[in-house]
Amino acid sequence: MRDLPLSDETPARADETKPQKKKINPWVENIESLTVAVILALILRTFVIEAFVIPTGSMAASLYGNHLTVKCPNCGYTYAVGYNPEAPPVAERLRCANCGTRAPALSSSDSGGDRILVNKVIYRFDKPRRWDPFVFVNPNVRASDTPPYKTTYIKRLVGMPGERFEIIRGDVVVNGNIQRKPASAQSSLWMPVYDINYPWKEGTPWKTAGRSWSLEGKRLVADCPGEVPAWAEYAGGRTDGSGVIRDYYGYDQDMKTGQGPRRRCGFNVVTDLRLSFDVKGTASGKLILSLACEDNDVAAIDLGSGQATLLRDGEDLKPTVRLADVGLAGFSPDRSHRVEFYRLDYLLALVIDGKKVVEYDFWSAEEYGKLLAEFARSRQLQGHTRSGVKIGAAGTKLELANLRIDRDVYYTPREQTSEGGTQYMGPWDIPEDAYFAMGDNSPDSLDSRYWGCVPAENLIGKALLIWWHPTRVRMIH
């Protein structure tokens, strides 16, 4: 018998004897899918991830609450200002975060607060860590408070269970030791002071002697043939031109010019500073960077020999370091090099092209004892009196681009309403099952300084990312 070829009709005929599936009503199918989606969403929201809205500016500028967008008429710098419809900001009382100019142009609409996602499961498997941005139920909640804004807070976790916690001149000290932020958290806690990419129409951010330094658009240019260093000194956005850097937040209103909301920023002199820039020029001469605080900390770089050192009041803090010893080839006139010099939490460091060249740790038990003794004598600990930035050059021609000055967060005393208040708070003995929380916008944050520690049972989770507004989408550190 001859085999017959299969045709397209063959399986169809065989299937004719099979029972047909009953058709499902599309409305029923859609309702079932929607029900499953809702159940999954509720499970995720309850146990895994939940979305929150930031209503206030206590974590600015890391996280925005309700705010208006501001553009400076002098330098074009754009920044956020906290917005309260019951006490709207007055333009004449605002100061640009970059140049200090008053009366910026306010946007006409409220931009609302950042929308964030919170990881609610992480603390079930891992312990909370210092400097986490975390969400919790306010331990001081009252029966009359309405959720979620009055009951749910977001702050930064700065004190751990069982610790003795102190705030000394804006820094966090635990069990007598300075607490330094990890790089991820510090990236959010550098506050902008000056950005050369926003040139001023009026005024000048730099004071120079002679013609060795000049500000040319978005570049600071040095032509310093002599052996004696010529200096460019940051004059600052303040009307007195002193260059003193304080804990000013562009997000907050200036309380010095009249009455208004509770905000009280700009009273404290900040010495934890970072100077960063790209430099290109002749591979000869010297580049000198000075954080002109009480101690006059200096980083000196010999561009020709490729050596660097740290000095304080003219005395070497560390032996001279050869750039080659840390894997750097030295300065080349054919390309630009990224330079950072910072003083942060009692640590001085010089970083070139992403590599830490030299650092000096000047926190000590002796220093801690001196600070406590000063407070014990009069129940006062005076703040810093000097801060600033100077750049020197000798025997070289240089161009500095993308230059920025940033300051560290300065944790303020609880009831500071004017300059000259004590710069010590504590000690707090944190219970074994509690945490100490503070906002990044320290002058405008109600936190553990006011209502005590956060019980472990009140923790909700760790802030994960900003998912809205599109210009603000990023991970939260």
C-alpha positions as semicolon CSV with decimal commas, in nm:
position;residue;x (nm);y (nm);z (nm)
1;M;0,000;0,000;0,000
2;R;0,126;0,342;-0,093
3;D;0,172;0,608;0,179
4;L;-0,041;0,914;0,131
5;P;0,110;1,261;0,195
6;L;-0,027;1,458;0,492
7;S;-0,221;1,763;0,402
8;D;-0,331;2,074;0,594
9;E;-0,675;1,922;0,613
10;T;-0,569;1,604;0,791
11;P;-0,529;1,742;1,149
12;A;-0,836;1,952;1,108
13;R;-1,045;1,646;1,039
14;A;-0,899;1,466;1,340
15;D;-0,977;1,764;1,566
16;E;-1,338;1,772;1,456
17;T;-1,415;1,491;1,699
18;K;-1,260;1,679;2,000
19;P;-1,484;1,881;2,230
20;Q;-1,460;2,260;2,190
21;K;-1,339;2,472;2,483
22;K;-1,596;2,691;2,644
23;K;-1,535;3,059;2,575
24;I;-1,472;3,282;2,879
25;N;-1,653;3,610;2,909
26;P;-1,387;3,885;2,851
27;W;-1,537;4,093;3,134
28;V;-1,488;3,807;3,378
29;E;-1,131;3,755;3,256
30;N;-1,048;4,125;3,300
31;I;-1,197;4,132;3,650
32;E;-0,995;3,825;3,749
33;S;-0,670;3,983;3,619
34;L;-0,746;4,310;3,796
35;T;-0,821;4,129;4,122
36;V;-0,492;3,939;4,108
37;A;-0,303;4,262;4,031
38;V;-0,465;4,442;4,324
39;I;-0,387;4,156;4,563
40;L;-0,023;4,147;4,448
41;A;0,003;4,526;4,483
42;L;-0,137;4,512;4,835
43;I;0,107;4,237;4,931
44;L;0,399;4,435;4,789
45;R;0,283;4,755;4,958
46;T;0,232;4,586;5,294
47;F;0,543;4,373;5,311
48;V;0,800;4,476;5,045
49;I;0,791;4,825;4,890
50;E;0,574;5,127;4,959
51;A;0,557;5,470;4,797
52;F;0,567;5,787;5,005
53;V;0,554;6,159;4,934
54;I;0,798;6,398;5,104
55;P;0,589;6,691;5,237
56;T;0,856;6,905;5,406
57;G;1,217;7,013;5,353
58;S;1,378;6,857;5,659
59;M;1,596;6,638;5,433
60;A;1,680;6,905;5,173
61;A;1,871;6,917;4,956
62;S;1,893;6,536;4,952
63;L;1,512;6,515;4,930
64;Y;1,272;6,796;4,842
65;G;0,943;6,863;5,011
66;N;0,682;7,099;4,865
67;H;0,890;7,360;4,688
68;L;0,913;7,633;4,428
69;T;1,181;7,651;4,161
70;V;1,405;7,957;4,179
71;K;1,634;8,103;3,912
72;C;1,889;8,362;4,018
73;P;1,884;8,680;3,803
74;N;2,257;8,734;3,860
75;C;2,416;8,395;3,785
76;G;2,131;8,183;3,643
77;Y;2,172;7,918;3,912
78;T;1,849;7,721;3,962
79;Y;1,757;7,578;4,300
80;A;1,459;7,481;4,515
81;V;1,296;7,684;4,792
82;G;1,066;7,526;5,049
83;Y;0,701;7,619;5,001
84;N;0,429;7,650;5,262
85;P;0,098;7,793;5,133
86;E;0,030;7,937;5,478
87;A;0,359;8,129;5,472
88;P;0,475;8,159;5,110
89;P;0,837;8,265;5,052
90;V;0,913;8,631;4,990
91;A;1,160;8,682;4,705
92;E;1,341;8,968;4,876
93;R;1,423;8,741;5,169
94;L;1,578;8,463;4,962
95;R;1,946;8,440;4,874
96;C;2,095;8,254;4,581
97;A;2,279;7,942;4,694
98;N;2,560;8,020;4,445
99;C;2,619;8,397;4,445
100;G;2,411;8,531;4,734
101;T;2,193;8,760;4,523
102;R;1,854;8,841;4,670
103;A;1,512;8,871;4,501
104;P;1,526;8,574;4,260
105;A;1,242;8,501;4,021
106;L;1,001;8,254;4,184
107;S;0,815;7,997;3,977
108;S;0,440;8,039;3,969
109;S;0,343;7,688;4,080
110;D;0,414;7,451;4,366
111;S;0,625;7,159;4,243
112;G;0,527;6,925;4,525
113;G;0,757;6,693;4,718
114;D;0,972;6,406;4,596
115;R;0,794;6,073;4,548
116;I;1,005;5,792;4,690
117;L;0,998;5,415;4,721
118;V;1,086;5,258;5,056
119;N;1,227;4,908;5,099
120;K;1,019;4,767;5,386
121;V;1,178;4,423;5,398
122;I;1,549;4,506;5,423
123;Y;1,556;4,553;5,799
124;R;1,404;4,207;5,845
125;F;1,723;4,052;5,706
126;D;1,988;4,317;5,770
127;K;2,050;4,556;6,058
128;P;2,001;4,929;6,002
129;R;2,327;5,111;5,938
130;R;2,448;5,451;6,041
131;W;2,378;5,719;5,776
132;D;2,087;5,523;5,624
133;P;1,801;5,748;5,506
134;F;1,519;5,564;5,682
135;V;1,143;5,590;5,731
136;F;0,973;5,537;6,066
137;V;0,665;5,614;6,270
138;N;0,716;5,928;6,475
139;P;0,751;5,817;6,840
140;N;0,589;6,142;6,949
141;V;0,271;6,086;6,747
142;R;-0,053;6,206;6,905
143;A;-0,404;6,066;6,876
144;S;-0,514;6,378;6,686
145;D;-0,248;6,339;6,416
146;T;-0,365;6,223;6,075
147;P;-0,165;5,979;5,860
148;P;0,058;5,966;5,675
149;Y;0,235;6,303;5,697
150;K;0,221;6,361;6,071
151;T;0,288;6,005;6,170
152;T;0,549;5,892;5,916
153;Y;0,890;6,062;5,906
154;I;1,204;6,027;5,695
155;K;1,541;6,123;5,844
156;R;1,900;6,003;5,843
157;L;2,001;5,740;6,098
158;V;2,298;5,885;6,287
159;G;2,296;5,712;6,628
160;M;2,288;5,337;6,694
161;P;2,154;5,137;6,990
162;G;2,356;5,152;7,312
163;E;2,578;5,443;7,204
164;R;2,667;5,764;7,384
165;F;2,585;6,027;7,122
166;E;2,713;6,387;7,100
167;I;2,707;6,675;6,852
168;I;3,028;6,879;6,865
169;R;3,075;7,178;6,632
170;G;2,846;7,030;6,371
171;D;2,997;6,681;6,377
172;V;2,868;6,351;6,516
173;V;3,073;6,195;6,796
174;V;2,992;5,849;6,933
175;N;3,158;5,703;7,243
176;G;3,427;5,969;7,213
177;N;3,509;5,901;6,845
178;I;3,433;6,110;6,539
179;Q;3,187;5,946;6,297
180;R;3,270;5,980;5,928
181;K;3,020;5,925;5,649
182;P;3,071;5,657;5,383
183;A;3,129;5,794;5,034
184;S;2,774;5,709;4,921
185;A;2,613;5,910;5,202
186;Q;2,869;6,191;5,180
187;S;2,781;6,243;4,814
188;S;2,434;6,354;4,931
189;L;2,567;6,559;5,223
190;W;2,799;6,789;5,030
191;M;2,610;7,118;5,014
192;P;2,681;7,355;4,720
193;V;2,859;7,682;4,796
194;Y;2,997;7,798;4,460
195;D;2,996;7,669;4,101
196;I;3,210;7,846;3,840
197;N;2,982;7,722;3,561
198;Y;2,730;7,990;3,665
199;P;2,917;8,318;3,600
200;W;2,801;8,628;3,786
201;K;2,675;8,934;3,601
202;E;2,751;9,157;3,898
203;G;3,017;9,121;4,165
204;T;3,308;8,881;4,169
205;P;3,356;8,559;4,362
206;W;3,736;8,593;4,365
207;K;3,970;8,850;4,513
208;T;4,312;8,871;4,351
209;A;4,623;9,080;4,402
210;G;4,772;9,208;4,076
211;R;4,706;9,042;3,741
212;S;4,837;8,694;3,809
213;W;4,484;8,550;3,834
214;S;4,179;8,630;3,621
215;L;3,827;8,498;3,593
216;E;3,751;8,440;3,225
217;G;3,395;8,318;3,183
218;K;3,380;7,971;3,330
219;R;3,755;7,941;3,388
220;L;3,992;8,068;3,656
221;V;4,323;8,142;3,483
222;A;4,667;8,179;3,644
223;D;4,976;8,333;3,484
224;C;5,224;8,333;3,771
225;P;5,587;8,336;3,646
226;G;5,742;8,435;3,979
227;E;5,864;8,206;4,253
228;V;5,649;8,376;4,517
229;P;5,294;8,233;4,511
230;A;5,015;8,459;4,382
231;W;4,672;8,400;4,535
232;A;4,309;8,398;4,430
233;E;4,080;8,407;4,734
234;Y;3,714;8,310;4,731
235;A;3,520;8,621;4,832
236;G;3,184;8,452;4,865
237;G;2,830;8,553;4,791
238;R;2,792;8,759;5,106
239;T;2,768;9,135;5,076
240;D;3,069;9,186;5,305
241;G;3,292;8,989;5,066
242;S;3,454;8,806;5,356
243;G;3,447;8,463;5,193
244;V;3,345;8,308;5,525
245;I;3,138;7,995;5,452
246;R;2,838;7,932;5,674
247;D;2,569;7,666;5,698
248;Y;2,338;7,846;5,457
249;Y;2,065;7,651;5,273
250;G;1,917;7,802;4,960
251;Y;1,613;7,586;5,034
252;D;1,538;7,784;5,352
253;Q;1,431;8,143;5,396
254;D;1,676;8,390;5,549
255;M;1,565;8,470;5,902
256;K;1,804;8,764;5,940
257;T;1,596;8,998;5,728
258;G;1,263;8,979;5,904
259;Q;1,007;8,752;6,061
260;G;0,882;8,443;5,893
261;P;0,878;8,064;5,929
262;R;1,086;7,878;6,183
263;R;1,392;7,841;5,958
264;R;1,723;7,951;6,112
265;C;2,009;7,878;5,871
266;G;2,337;8,054;5,811
267;F;2,454;8,118;6,167
268;N;2,746;7,872;6,189
269;V;3,089;7,896;6,029
270;V;3,166;7,570;5,845
271;T;3,522;7,443;5,817
272;D;3,446;7,105;5,656
273;L;3,493;7,208;5,293
274;R;3,576;7,059;4,954
275;L;3,750;7,237;4,666
276;S;3,742;7,052;4,333
277;F;3,834;7,145;3,975
278;D;3,989;7,031;3,646
279;V;4,335;7,179;3,589
280;K;4,538;7,206;3,271
281;G;4,863;7,394;3,210
282;T;5,240;7,381;3,218
283;A;5,393;7,087;3,400
284;S;5,614;7,309;3,610
285;G;5,588;7,531;3,915
286;K;5,359;7,485;4,213
287;L;4,986;7,470;4,279
288;I;4,883;7,548;4,637
289;L;4,536;7,489;4,781
290;S;4,436;7,641;5,113
291;L;4,131;7,585;5,330
292;A;4,179;7,905;5,528
293;C;4,027;7,796;5,859
294;E;4,174;7,858;6,203
295;D;4,443;7,598;6,129
296;N;4,518;7,715;5,770
297;D;4,532;7,369;5,613
298;V;4,724;7,355;5,285
299;A;4,790;7,104;5,008
300;A;5,101;7,188;4,804
301;I;5,160;7,019;4,467
302;D;5,492;7,046;4,282
303;L;5,378;7,009;3,921
304;G;5,728;6,950;3,786
305;S;5,854;6,682;4,023
306;G;5,511;6,525;4,077
307;Q;5,518;6,552;4,456
308;A;5,253;6,658;4,706
309;T;5,234;6,731;5,077
310;L;4,992;6,855;5,342
311;L;5,078;7,145;5,572
312;R;4,920;7,320;5,868
313;D;5,032;7,672;5,952
314;G;5,339;7,614;5,736
315;E;5,445;7,287;5,904
316;D;5,443;6,955;5,722
317;L;5,172;6,721;5,849
318;K;5,290;6,423;5,645
319;P;5,607;6,337;5,453
320;T;5,608;6,442;5,088
321;V;5,441;6,187;4,859
322;R;5,547;6,113;4,502
323;L;5,248;6,081;4,268
324;A;5,416;5,783;4,104
325;D;5,402;5,598;4,436
326;V;5,020;5,600;4,421
327;G;5,001;5,499;4,056
328;L;4,984;5,845;3,897
329;A;5,210;5,945;3,608
330;G;5,222;6,309;3,715
331;F;5,086;6,624;3,554
332;S;5,083;6,641;3,176
333;P;5,030;6,967;2,982
334;D;4,844;6,772;2,715
335;R;4,537;6,691;2,924
336;S;4,339;6,808;3,224
337;H;4,359;6,650;3,567
338;R;4,086;6,633;3,831
339;V;4,193;6,766;4,170
340;E;4,003;6,753;4,501
341;F;4,118;6,888;4,834
342;Y;3,890;6,852;5,133
343;R;3,874;6,887;5,509
344;L;3,601;6,660;5,643
345;D;3,524;6,522;5,989
346;Y;3,879;6,587;6,114
347;L;4,034;6,436;5,802
348;L;4,242;6,621;5,539
349;A;4,278;6,459;5,198
350;L;4,417;6,540;4,853
351;V;4,274;6,341;4,561
352;I;4,412;6,359;4,205
353;D;4,246;6,185;3,910
354;G;4,034;5,979;4,147
355;K;4,326;5,849;4,357
356;K;4,383;5,957;4,716
357;V;4,738;6,090;4,717
358;V;4,781;6,189;5,081
359;E;4,560;6,223;5,388
360;Y;4,593;6,324;5,753
361;D;4,365;6,225;6,039
362;F;4,369;6,491;6,310
363;W;4,097;6,355;6,540
364;S;4,239;6,238;6,872
365;A;4,138;6,165;7,229
366;E;4,332;6,477;7,326
367;E;4,128;6,690;7,086
368;Y;3,806;6,541;7,220
369;G;3,913;6,613;7,577
370;K;3,994;6,976;7,494
371;L;3,650;7,030;7,345
372;L;3,473;6,879;7,644
373;A;3,688;7,079;7,886
374;E;3,599;7,402;7,706
375;F;3,230;7,320;7,737
376;A;3,263;7,219;8,103
377;R;3,425;7,550;8,202
378;S;3,137;7,774;8,097
379;R;2,867;7,542;7,957
380;Q;2,954;7,694;7,621
381;L;3,150;7,560;7,324
382;Q;3,224;7,835;7,077
383;G;3,193;7,767;6,707
384;H;3,453;7,825;6,440
385;T;3,537;8,184;6,350
386;R;3,719;8,147;6,017
387;S;3,672;7,948;5,699
388;G;3,743;8,006;5,335
389;V;3,922;7,891;5,021
390;K;4,240;8,022;4,857
391;I;4,426;7,899;4,548
392;G;4,791;7,986;4,491
393;A;5,028;7,935;4,199
394;A;5,397;8,001;4,139
395;G;5,615;7,952;3,830
396;T;5,332;7,818;3,615
397;K;5,041;7,891;3,381
398;L;4,715;7,713;3,459
399;E;4,348;7,698;3,365
400;L;4,096;7,575;3,621
401;A;3,756;7,461;3,490
402;N;3,447;7,299;3,650
403;L;3,555;7,452;3,979
404;R;3,325;7,393;4,276
405;I;3,326;7,465;4,646
406;D;3,106;7,248;4,867
407;R;3,052;7,229;5,241
408;D;2,958;6,939;5,465
409;V;2,629;6,914;5,653
410;Y;2,653;7,101;5,986
411;Y;2,437;6,951;6,262
412;T;2,309;7,245;6,461
413;P;2,218;7,288;6,827
414;R;1,851;7,243;6,901
415;E;1,747;7,598;6,984
416;Q;1,983;7,816;6,785
417;T;1,825;8,148;6,689
418;S;2,135;8,367;6,654
419;E;2,511;8,349;6,618
420;G;2,729;8,265;6,914
421;G;2,525;7,982;7,068
422;T;2,696;7,681;7,215
423;Q;2,817;7,421;6,967
424;Y;2,780;7,119;7,193
425;M;2,475;6,900;7,247
426;G;2,452;6,585;7,451
427;P;2,543;6,342;7,568
428;W;2,247;6,121;7,479
429;D;2,259;5,761;7,596
430;I;2,067;5,577;7,326
431;P;1,865;5,277;7,456
432;E;1,957;4,929;7,335
433;D;1,644;4,909;7,120
434;A;1,637;5,259;6,968
435;Y;1,800;5,485;6,710
436;F;1,888;5,856;6,685
437;A;1,752;6,036;6,376
438;M;1,839;6,376;6,228
439;G;1,746;6,559;5,909
440;D;2,001;6,669;5,649
441;N;1,849;7,020;5,660
442;S;1,953;7,049;6,022
443;P;1,823;7,404;6,096
444;D;1,476;7,307;5,976
445;S;1,427;6,953;6,101
446;L;1,218;6,824;6,389
447;D;1,398;6,507;6,488
448;S;1,553;6,316;6,778
449;R;1,708;6,636;6,911
450;Y;1,351;6,742;6,999
451;W;1,147;6,430;7,067
452;G;1,405;6,165;7,153
453;C;1,511;5,835;7,004
454;V;1,317;5,615;6,761
455;P;1,221;5,271;6,903
456;A;1,325;4,980;6,681
457;E;0,962;4,870;6,653
458;N;0,878;5,203;6,482
459;L;1,107;5,143;6,184
460;I;0,930;5,103;5,848
461;G;1,222;5,068;5,607
462;K;1,507;5,223;5,415
463;A;1,450;5,490;5,148
464;L;1,537;5,333;4,813
465;L;1,490;5,579;4,526
466;I;1,316;5,889;4,401
467;W;1,079;5,779;4,128
468;W;0,918;6,115;4,055
469;H;0,975;6,398;3,935
470;P;1,162;6,284;3,616
471;T;1,442;6,535;3,671
472;R;1,497;6,396;4,021
473;V;1,490;6,019;3,955
474;R;1,787;5,860;4,134
475;M;1,889;5,623;4,410
476;I;1,876;5,770;4,762
477;H;2,200;5,764;4,964
